[in-house]
């Protein structure tokens, strides 16, 4: 079992969800987050004063998958979250983490069965 954590541009969520669904990955948690990386933010002028916005809005996807779905899920996210053919700075990152266990609260099932197909 793995936990896939992906940080993506907010405008890419529909494309990512569709690509994941085509790979039979439907379950995810999505959070609004702010962060900075190579994109380094932007300067915004408000009431004749320049403000540097370093923390940019992003979406954080957390997706628990069985080992058989890891490669397909990662490929779907990369393909759908990339801007243009070559991508742009700020498209995001994907982290694949080991997951020791999963417990479904309703049924008490544990492990790969709790995640589902």
C-alpha positions as CSV (number, residue, x, y, z in Angstrom):
1,X,0.0,0.0,0.0
2,X,1.2,3.5,-0.8
3,X,0.1,7.0,0.0
4,X,0.4,9.3,-3.0
5,X,0.6,13.0,-2.1
6,X,0.3,15.4,-5.1
7,X,0.6,19.2,-5.1
8,X,-1.0,20.6,-8.2
9,X,-2.3,23.8,-9.7
10,X,-6.0,24.4,-8.7
11,X,-7.2,24.8,-12.3
12,X,-6.0,21.2,-13.1
13,X,-8.2,19.3,-10.6
14,X,-10.9,18.4,-13.1
15,X,-8.4,17.0,-15.6
16,X,-6.6,15.1,-12.8
17,X,-9.8,13.6,-11.4
18,X,-10.8,12.4,-14.9
19,X,-7.4,10.9,-15.6
20,X,-7.4,9.1,-12.3
21,X,-11.0,7.8,-12.9
22,X,-9.8,6.4,-16.2
23,X,-7.1,4.5,-14.2
24,X,-9.8,3.2,-11.8
25,X,-8.6,5.4,-9.0
26,X,-11.6,7.2,-7.5
27,X,-10.9,7.8,-3.8
28,X,-9.0,10.9,-2.7
29,X,-8.8,13.7,-0.2
30,X,-8.3,17.2,-1.6
31,X,-7.1,20.2,0.5
32,X,-6.6,23.9,-0.3
33,X,-3.0,24.7,0.5
34,X,-0.4,27.5,-0.1
35,X,3.2,27.0,-0.8
36,X,6.3,28.2,-2.6
37,X,8.9,26.6,-4.7
38,X,10.8,27.5,-7.9
39,X,7.9,29.6,-9.0
40,X,8.8,32.1,-6.2
41,X,5.4,33.9,-6.2
42,X,4.5,37.1,-7.9
43,X,4.2,40.9,-7.3
44,X,0.8,42.4,-7.0
45,X,0.0,46.1,-6.8
46,X,-2.8,47.1,-4.5
47,X,-3.5,50.8,-3.7
48,X,-0.3,51.9,-5.3
49,X,1.7,49.6,-3.1
50,X,3.6,46.5,-4.3
51,X,3.1,43.3,-2.4
52,X,5.1,40.2,-3.0
53,X,2.9,37.1,-2.8
54,X,5.3,34.2,-2.1
55,X,2.8,31.6,-1.0
56,X,0.8,30.6,-4.0
57,X,-2.6,28.7,-3.9
58,X,-2.3,25.0,-4.7
59,X,-4.3,21.8,-4.2
60,X,-3.0,18.9,-2.2
61,X,-4.3,15.4,-3.2
62,X,-3.9,12.5,-0.8
63,X,-4.6,9.2,-2.5
64,X,-4.2,5.8,-0.8
65,X,-3.7,3.0,-3.3
66,X,-2.8,-0.7,-3.4
67,X,0.6,-1.4,-4.9
68,X,-1.0,-2.5,-8.2
69,X,-2.4,1.0,-8.8
70,X,0.7,3.2,-7.9
71,X,2.3,3.4,-11.3
72,X,-1.0,4.1,-13.2
73,X,-2.1,6.7,-10.7
74,X,1.2,8.6,-10.8
75,X,1.3,8.5,-14.6
76,X,-2.3,9.8,-14.7
77,X,-1.4,12.7,-12.4
78,X,1.7,13.7,-14.3
79,X,-0.1,13.5,-17.7
80,X,-3.1,15.6,-16.6
81,X,-1.4,18.1,-14.2
82,X,1.4,19.1,-16.6
83,X,0.9,22.5,-18.3
84,X,1.5,22.1,-22.1
85,X,3.6,19.5,-23.6
86,X,6.8,20.2,-21.6
87,X,5.3,21.6,-18.4
88,X,6.0,24.8,-16.6
89,X,7.5,25.8,-13.3
90,X,4.8,25.5,-10.7
91,X,3.0,22.5,-12.1
92,X,3.6,20.7,-8.8
93,X,5.2,17.6,-7.2
94,X,4.2,14.0,-6.4
95,X,5.4,12.1,-3.4
96,X,4.9,8.4,-3.0
97,X,5.1,7.2,0.6
98,X,4.9,3.8,2.1
99,X,1.8,3.2,4.1
100,X,1.8,0.7,7.0
101,X,-1.9,0.1,7.5
102,X,-5.3,1.4,6.6
103,X,-8.5,0.9,8.7
104,X,-12.0,1.4,7.4
105,X,-13.9,2.9,10.4
106,X,-17.3,1.7,9.3
107,X,-16.4,-2.0,8.9
108,X,-13.2,-2.4,10.8
109,X,-11.5,-3.9,7.7
110,X,-7.7,-3.4,7.6
111,X,-4.9,-3.4,5.1
112,X,-5.4,-3.5,1.3
113,X,-9.1,-4.6,1.7
114,X,-9.9,-1.3,3.5
115,X,-8.6,0.7,0.6
116,X,-10.7,-1.1,-1.9
117,X,-10.0,-2.1,-5.5
